[in-house]
Amino acid sequence: MSVRESREAIVRADRRHVWPPYTPADAHETSEPLVVVEAEGAWLTDADGRRYLDGNASWWVANLGHRHPRLMRVLAEQAQTLTHVAMAGITHEPAALLAEELVQVAPRGSSSAPVLTRVFYTDNGSGSVEAAIKVATQFWRQSGRPEKCRFMALDGAFHGDTVGAASLGGVEIFRRPFAGILFDCVRAPSPSDHGAAFEVMEQLIRARKDELAAVVVEPLLQGAEGMRMYEPAWLARLRACCTENDVLLVADEVFTGYGRTGRMWACDHAGIAPDILCLGKAFASLLPMGAMMATDRVYDAFRGAKDRAFYYGHTFYGHPLGAALAREVLAIYRDEGVVQQAAAKAPLIARAMQSLGSLTGVVAPRSLGMVGAVDLGNGGYEGDIGWRVYAEAKRRGAYLRPLGDTVYVCPPLTISEADLLALLDIFGESVRAALAG
Ligand SMILES: Cc1ncc(COP(=O)(O)O)c(C=O)c1O
């Protein structure tokens, strides 16, 4: 079978039987997908041998690029000995030592000792948020405050697609079909849109402190809403306000963690540690795995009688392959200085976004660490202009999936400077072509 025929067979099967995420059904059956056969470093290769720069690090996951040689080696080695086992009455080296290592690297705020000392493994980012919601609820119930069972989240928040995580979400198109089954949140204005968001946030927390279990935020960067960014000062004030009012703070670093914003954690920009931290995406680099981390105070509320345990978990909890990879991810970050390297390249993204700001039709050029974005219209997630950029970029050799009218770059942190400059050139040319067309 020639490559061309096999490509068509793949597309036929995909159109006929795959139900792809976030994709209108009719568009799926008519648009031409990229049929990717290989990925390495910052590059994707399709069935016709064409190469594309991975401008969104494959949904913000491939911070270390694709097929990092050290991860490939660990994957093969771990597969020789242990691939899955029920983590109940059983433990194993990858999960146990990973927990120890995560505790050391997790945000500490101003403390010299680790603050987040307990690790609960999950299969993905939504699972980490779901676990955080349940832990926070049960924490207050077992601390004699069962009425503290509501959550505050931001306008434009995105915390995942499971029902609990989606209830926290504030992106309308992801909520609307499920409105009838989502739980109600206290909604605060996003600091990315409102200068006065400090006061409103503080008033809401003070007024609702007796019913709030936790405030859940994407620190500094609201990704899915359209790469909305806000100042560390807001996060620092949120931390202080949660402490003063005895409300837990959940930092969802599923996207922002692992160096994406120029520091290991977005929380580090504000010098804070949350009570609960949610991790996913880059966590195990190439397998679906994440974690929820919590403080001793939170964990200690689950001690005592049998019915105080956290009756929650998933079949693949602590997966040996994922955990071995996640340990190696941390080792690579340490040995290769991944965060420092990324911070050094970030100004290239900042400059490229700023230079696009002078074009008519480009609004709000912005960047934070290894993320850069511009808006091209006000259609939000349902806007079409970003898709014109997507098509132009594809022709020029880059994969730049938009968020409706917001277009962004979010490449692997390890992308070479030359490839990053090439990606930014394609980004600029594609924006210009889309606006002209
Ligand atoms: C901040 C944040 N939290 C949670 C999630 C959900 O992660 P997953 O898709 O792995 O369930 C995402 C996904 O984009 C995210 O950006």
The ligand as an SDF file (V2000), in Angstrom:
LIG
                    3D

 16 16  0  0  0  0  0  0  0  0999 V2000
   -6.2140   24.9040   33.3220 C   0  0  0  0  0  0  0  0  0  0  0  0
   -6.7290   23.5620   32.8830 C   0  0  0  0  0  0  0  0  0  0  0  0
   -7.2370   22.7200   33.7940 N   0  0  0  0  0  0  0  0  0  0  0  0
   -7.6950   21.5030   33.4580 C   0  0  0  0  0  0  0  0  0  0  0  0
   -7.6730   21.0840   32.1520 C   0  0  0  0  0  0  0  0  0  0  0  0
   -8.1990   19.7300   31.7890 C   0  0  0  0  0  0  0  0  0  0  0  0
   -7.1710   18.8490   31.4970 O   0  0  0  0  0  0  0  0  0  0  0  0
   -7.4870   17.4820   30.7080 P   0  0  0  0  0  0  0  0  0  0  0  0
   -7.8810   17.8930   29.3290 O   0  0  0  0  0  0  0  0  0  0  0  0
   -6.1880   16.7410   30.7530 O   0  0  0  0  0  0  0  0  0  0  0  0
   -8.5710   16.7970   31.4390 O   0  0  0  0  0  0  0  0  0  0  0  0
   -7.1600   21.9270   31.1590 C   0  0  0  0  0  0  0  0  0  0  0  0
   -7.1460   21.5160   29.7480 C   0  0  0  0  0  0  0  0  0  0  0  0
   -6.8940   22.2620   28.8430 O   0  0  0  0  0  0  0  0  0  0  0  0
   -6.6740   23.2070   31.5280 C   0  0  0  0  0  0  0  0  0  0  0  0
   -6.1960   24.0630   30.6330 O   0  0  0  0  0  0  0  0  0  0  0  0
  1  2  1  0
  2  3  1  0
  2 15  2  0
  3  4  2  0
  4  5  1  0
  5  6  1  0
  5 12  2  0
  6  7  1  0
  7  8  1  0
  8  9  2  0
  8 10  1  0
  8 11  1  0
 12 13  1  0
 12 15  1  0
 13 14  2  0
 15 16  1  0
M  END
$$$$
